[in-house]
Amino acid sequence: MSNLLDGKTIVVMGVANKRSIAWGCAKSLMDNGAKVIITYQNERLRRQLDKLVPEGTEMIECDVAEDANVEKTFQDIQAKFGNIDGVIHAIAYADKETLEGGVIDVKKDGYNLAQDVSAYSLISVSRYASRVMNPQGSIATLTYMGSTRAIPSYNMMGVAKAALEANVRYLASDLGPKKIRVNAISAGAIKTLAVTGIKNHGDLLKESEARTVDGEAVDIHQVGDVATFLMSNLSSGVTGDLIYADKGVHLLA
Ligand SMILES: NC(=O)c1ccc[n+]([C@@H]2O[C@H](COP(=O)([O-])OP(=O)(O)OC[C@H]3O[C@@H](n4cnc5c(N)ncnc54)[C@H](O)[C@@H]3O)[C@@H](O)[C@H]2O)c1
């Protein structure tokens, strides 16, 4: 608990349930004084969230598959709450068939869908969010080390994460003159809804946990605390970069 984020309004995108990394981020941001606005993908997920979030938490539907939805979401947020100070983008998707095979078998439609939701959406979110964001604002997305290595079973999602991380660098450069920073958190493997879509995810989770420096998997709250740092003015000199929150897994071959 701190008042590090007092006076800041942060939009958190991608809470599906209590296991979501976005939920770990929202919790940490709230605990450190931020006003948090949560966006959710669809009405079905909204029902889960009603049970999860503290009473009075603002929630808005936003399916990032359409630019128009993203534009409207940030316009509506500004109309209702004024300018924002940050965004957490914790969104990714690939269809089952695309995730099941190797990259060699990925079809054009599956490739485009994964890139669209998992990587392009950061561009549209940054574009429309930055129009209603105060200077010293901060945008952070979630990535995984499958972007730079051929991790078994991660397949197409690794390709999408590579694009996402390149987006972070270019967006940081584009938004620098507006004094808005863009970064990525590379989280260790955590059992969430998204991970269960990956074939052999049990092996991925087990292996990742075994490779942490203390043998215990990183959790959503530890990742959330890195998000708090990136949303705070303590990270004002950090942009276009990636911070690992994986308890050292990426260091061990
Ligand atoms: N769990 C892990 O091991 C891990 C590790 C590193 C990075 N990540 C990344 O963290 C982020 C959050 O994933 P998570 O693991 O918390 O899983 P999750 O399933 O809880 O969250 C994924 C979110 O993406 C949202 N989403 C998917 N398509 C969308 C759309 N069209 N519009 C709006 N929202 C959409 C879902 O509704 C869900 O809330 C993802 O980018 C994921 O790749 C996860």
The ligand as an ORCA input file, in Angstrom:
! r2SCAN-3c Opt
* xyz 0 1
  N      -0.196    -16.178    -18.408
  C       1.054    -16.156    -18.815
  O       1.836    -17.095    -18.582
  C       1.581    -14.968    -19.557
  C       2.968    -14.753    -19.614
  C       3.434    -13.635    -20.312
  C       2.543    -12.775    -20.933
  N       1.196    -13.026    -20.856
  C       0.283    -12.080    -21.519
  O      -0.512    -11.445    -20.546
  C      -1.669    -10.928    -21.192
  C      -2.886    -11.276    -20.362
  O      -3.124    -12.683    -20.442
  P      -3.446    -13.588    -19.185
  O      -2.423    -14.670    -19.160
  O      -3.672    -12.779    -17.997
  O      -4.790    -14.341    -19.643
  P      -6.333    -13.905    -19.566
  O      -7.039    -14.927    -20.399
  O      -6.759    -13.732    -18.179
  O      -6.353    -12.490    -20.296
  C      -6.407    -12.352    -21.690
  C      -7.401    -11.249    -21.941
  O      -7.446    -10.902    -23.323
  C      -8.771    -10.506    -23.567
  N      -9.077    -10.459    -24.989
  C      -8.889    -11.419    -25.932
  N      -9.378    -10.993    -27.115
  C      -9.864     -9.736    -26.911
  C     -10.524     -8.794    -27.718
  N     -10.796     -9.025    -29.017
  N     -10.880     -7.594    -27.183
  C     -10.645     -7.332    -25.868
  N     -10.041     -8.198    -25.034
  C      -9.668     -9.392    -25.552
  C      -9.588    -11.561    -22.842
  O     -10.941    -11.158    -22.664
  C      -8.829    -11.659    -21.542
  O      -9.338    -10.740    -20.607
  C      -1.679    -11.507    -22.599
  O      -1.125    -10.563    -23.495
  C      -0.743    -12.687    -22.455
  O      -0.165    -13.078    -23.684
  C       0.693    -14.094    -20.176
*
